[in-house]
Amino acid sequence: QVVDRSVTPDVPVRPKKGLYTFLGVVVGAFSGIFLAFFVDYMDDTVKTPEEVEKLLRLPFLGVIPAIKEKEKGEEKGMIFVSPEARTPIAESYRTLMTSVIFSSIDKPPQVILVTSGTPNEGKTTTSTNLAVAMAGMGEKVLLIDADLRKSSIHKIFDLDNSTGLTNLILEGGALSGHVKKAAGIPSLDILTSGAHAPNPSELLSSAKIAEFIAEARRKYSRIIIDSPPVMAVSDALIISRHADGVVLVAWGGVVTGDLLRKTVQMVANVNAKILGVCLNNVKITKRSVYQYYPYYSYGYGESAKKKV
């Protein structure tokens, strides 16, 4: 007896495309969310002001945005600050200048050391633009290239480096005999690194450093010292005893919190005062624009002339 005759099905029994599609979407979504949280959890780089203050318990001085390709070459060398410049990066350096000056209300720092934990974090560019910004405010500023191992300030300003800091220490004489004028910036004087020094650490430990810093204090309202990275050599730690405060430059999104903590600890071990941390080369998006206050007045990526 034939109980029930077989019938050709209208749809395939397997695979169940609807069910598998639904499961794939759900599993894929949850996997993507989990992976995003996991990557964020494993990323210990410092990217925001909140992370600086939470990890280091230090003031956040400012953020310098990453340089776009179209902005490269617009300014001479790595100088982005000028009287007519109203770009986001120029405004960020002016904000940094204000933060540094008001970092100590009772006694604003006169001698400021700029350094970083590792090489290539932007300390020289920060030193240069900080000095130019202060000179643009009418202050008499001296920019010193104390990175005797990898000097570059004389290249930025196109200056002769046959005489400078090393010559001043070894040969003595008046400070005025070694400083040079920055072209187009009347209030800015520059003391380049000078002749090559075979033993920079010993040279910077000389008692003559204190003598010429004291002379510079009498002649200049602000003195910016560009020094080598802290984790690489001890030069910055040696010079820091002559400074009123230290500005740490950190490459945002690259330097880790652990490395930055070690840098801070090394500076603190020599009893140097840390004014705060500046995040450099940070990629700013429209979504994060209000997180970084230097852009509040002008907006990101737009000319100030377009704003009311």
C-alpha positions in Angstrom: 0.0 0.0 0.0 1.2 3.5 -0.8 0.4 5.6 2.2 1.6 8.9 0.8 3.1 9.6 -2.6 6.3 11.6 -2.8 6.1 15.2 -3.9 8.8 17.2 -5.5 9.7 20.0 -3.0 9.3 23.6 -4.2 12.3 24.9 -2.2 15.6 23.1 -1.2 15.7 21.4 2.2 19.3 22.5 2.8 21.0 24.9 3.3 18.5 27.1 5.1 19.7 30.4 3.6 17.5 32.7 5.7 18.6 31.1 9.0 22.2 31.1 8.0 22.1 34.6 6.8 20.5 35.8 10.0 23.0 33.9 12.1 25.9 35.3 10.0 24.7 38.9 10.5 24.3 38.4 14.3 27.5 36.6 14.8 29.4 39.0 12.5 28.1 42.0 14.3 28.9 40.7 17.8 32.3 39.5 16.6 33.1 43.0 15.2 32.0 44.8 18.3 34.0 42.4 20.5 37.1 42.8 18.3 36.8 46.6 18.4 36.6 46.6 22.2 39.4 44.1 22.4 41.7 46.2 20.1 40.8 49.3 22.1 41.6 47.5 25.3 45.0 46.3 24.0 45.9 49.8 22.7 47.7 51.5 25.5 48.9 54.5 23.5 48.1 58.0 24.7 45.7 59.9 22.4 43.5 62.2 24.5 43.8 64.9 27.2 41.8 62.7 29.6 44.4 59.9 29.2 47.2 62.3 29.9 45.6 63.6 33.1 44.5 60.1 34.2 47.7 58.2 33.6 50.2 60.9 34.6 48.3 63.3 36.8 49.9 66.2 34.9 48.4 69.2 33.2 47.5 68.9 29.6 49.1 71.9 27.7 47.7 71.4 24.3 47.4 69.3 21.1 49.2 69.8 17.8 47.3 68.4 14.9 48.9 66.1 12.3 50.3 68.0 9.3 48.3 67.4 6.1 50.0 66.9 2.8 48.6 70.2 1.4 50.0 72.1 4.4 53.5 70.8 3.9 55.7 73.3 2.2 53.4 76.2 2.9 55.7 77.5 5.7 59.5 77.9 5.8 60.9 74.6 7.1 58.9 73.6 10.1 57.8 77.0 11.2 54.0 77.2 11.2 53.5 80.3 13.3 53.5 83.8 11.8 51.6 87.0 12.4 49.2 86.4 9.6 48.9 82.6 10.1 45.4 81.5 11.2 45.6 77.8 10.4 44.6 75.2 13.0 48.2 74.2 13.6 49.3 77.8 14.1 46.5 78.4 16.6 47.4 75.2 18.4 51.0 76.5 19.0 49.6 79.8 20.3 47.3 77.9 22.7 50.4 75.9 23.8 52.2 79.1 24.4 49.4 80.5 26.6 49.2 77.2 28.6 53.0 77.3 29.2 53.0 80.9 30.3 50.1 80.4 32.7 51.2 77.0 34.0 52.5 78.8 37.0 50.3 81.8 37.9 52.5 83.1 40.8 55.8 82.9 38.8 55.5 82.3 35.1 58.5 80.2 33.8 61.3 82.1 32.2 63.6 79.2 31.2 61.6 76.4 29.6 63.1 73.1 28.6 61.3 71.1 25.8 62.0 67.4 25.5 60.4 64.1 24.8 60.7 60.5 25.8 62.0 59.1 22.5 63.4 60.6 19.2 61.1 61.8 16.5 58.2 63.0 18.6 58.4 66.6 17.4 60.2 68.3 20.3 62.4 70.5 18.0 59.4 71.6 15.9 57.5 72.4 19.1 60.5 74.3 20.6 60.9 76.4 17.4 57.2 77.3 17.0 56.8 78.0 20.7 59.7 80.4 20.6 58.3 82.1 17.4 54.9 82.4 19.0 56.3 84.1 22.1 58.5 86.4 20.0 55.3 87.3 18.0 53.8 88.5 21.3 56.6 91.1 21.6 58.7 89.2 24.2 62.5 89.1 23.9 63.1 85.4 23.3 66.3 83.2 23.1 66.0 79.8 21.5 68.8 77.4 22.5 69.7 74.3 20.5 71.0 72.0 23.3 70.6 68.8 21.3 74.4 68.6 20.6 74.1 65.1 19.2 71.4 65.8 16.5 71.2 69.6 16.1 68.8 70.9 13.5 67.6 74.4 14.6 70.3 76.1 12.5 68.9 74.2 9.4 65.4 75.4 10.1 66.4 79.1 10.3 69.2 78.7 7.7 72.0 79.9 10.0 75.7 79.3 10.3 76.5 76.7 12.9 80.3 77.2 13.2 79.8 78.9 16.5 77.2 78.3 19.2 76.6 76.6 22.5 79.6 74.4 22.5 81.9 77.3 21.7 80.3 79.4 24.4 81.0 76.7 27.0 84.5 75.8 25.8 85.8 79.3 24.9 83.7 81.5 27.2 83.0 85.1 26.3 79.8 87.1 26.2 76.6 85.5 25.2 76.0 88.2 22.6 79.1 87.0 20.7 77.5 83.7 19.9 73.8 84.3 19.4 72.3 85.0 15.9 69.3 86.9 14.7 66.3 85.1 13.3 65.5 86.6 9.9 62.1 88.4 9.9 61.6 87.9 13.6 63.2 90.9 15.4 62.4 89.7 19.0 63.9 86.2 18.5 67.6 85.4 19.0 69.0 81.9 18.4 72.0 80.1 20.0 72.7 77.2 17.7 74.5 74.0 18.9 77.9 75.1 17.6 80.9 73.0 16.8 80.7 69.2 17.2 81.2 68.0 20.8 82.7 64.6 21.4 81.3 64.4 25.0 78.0 66.3 25.1 77.0 65.1 28.6 80.2 66.2 30.2 80.1 69.5 28.3 76.5 70.2 29.5 77.6 69.4 33.1 80.0 72.3 33.0 79.6 75.1 35.6 79.7 77.6 32.7 76.1 76.5 31.7 74.8 78.2 34.9 76.8 81.3 34.2 75.5 81.9 30.7 71.9 80.9 31.7 72.1 83.6 34.4 73.3 86.1 31.8 70.5 85.1 29.5 67.9 85.6 32.2 69.0 89.2 32.5 68.7 89.9 28.8 65.7 87.8 27.7 62.1 87.5 29.0 61.8 83.9 27.7 64.4 81.2 27.1 63.4 78.1 25.2 65.8 75.1 25.3 65.5 72.3 22.9 67.1 69.2 24.4 67.6 65.5 23.4 65.1 62.8 24.3 65.1 61.7 27.9 65.1 57.9 27.3 68.0 58.1 24.8 70.6 60.1 26.7 71.0 62.0 30.0 71.5 65.4 28.5 68.0 66.7 29.1 68.1 65.6 32.7 71.4 67.5 33.2 70.1 70.7 31.6 66.7 70.5 33.4 68.2 71.7 36.7 68.8 75.1 35.1 65.2 75.4 33.8 62.1 76.7 35.5 60.0 74.0 34.0 59.9 71.1 31.5 57.4 70.6 28.6 57.1 67.0 27.6 56.2 66.4 23.9 54.5 63.1 23.2 53.5 61.7 19.8 49.8 61.1 20.2 48.5 57.7 19.3 52.1 56.3 19.1 53.8 56.7 22.5 52.5 54.3 25.1 51.4 55.2 28.5 54.0 53.0 30.1 56.8 54.8 28.2 55.4 58.2 29.1 55.2 57.3 32.7 58.9 56.2 32.7 59.8 59.5 31.1 57.9 61.5 33.7 59.5 59.4 36.5 63.1 60.0 35.1 62.4 63.8 35.0 60.9 63.8 38.5 63.9 61.9 39.9 66.1 64.9 39.2 63.6 67.2 40.9 62.7 69.0 37.7 59.3 70.7 37.5 57.1 69.4 34.8 54.8 72.1 33.4 52.7 69.6 31.5 52.4 67.4 28.4 51.8 68.4 24.8 50.3 65.8 22.4 51.9 66.1 18.9 50.8 64.9 15.5 47.3 64.0 16.6 44.8 63.2 13.8 41.8 65.5 14.3 38.4 64.6 12.9 35.2 66.6 12.9 33.8 64.2 15.5 36.6 65.0 17.9 36.9 68.7 17.2 35.3 69.8 20.4 37.6 67.6 22.4 40.5 69.7 21.5 39.9 73.3 22.5 42.4 75.0 20.1 39.9 74.6 17.3 36.8 75.9 19.1 37.2 79.5 17.9 38.0 78.7 14.2 36.5 75.4 13.4 38.4 72.5 11.9 39.5 72.8 8.3 37.8 76.1 7.7 39.2 79.6 7.4 38.6 82.0 10.2 37.2 84.4 7.6 34.3 82.1 6.9 33.3 82.1 10.6 31.1 84.8 12.1 
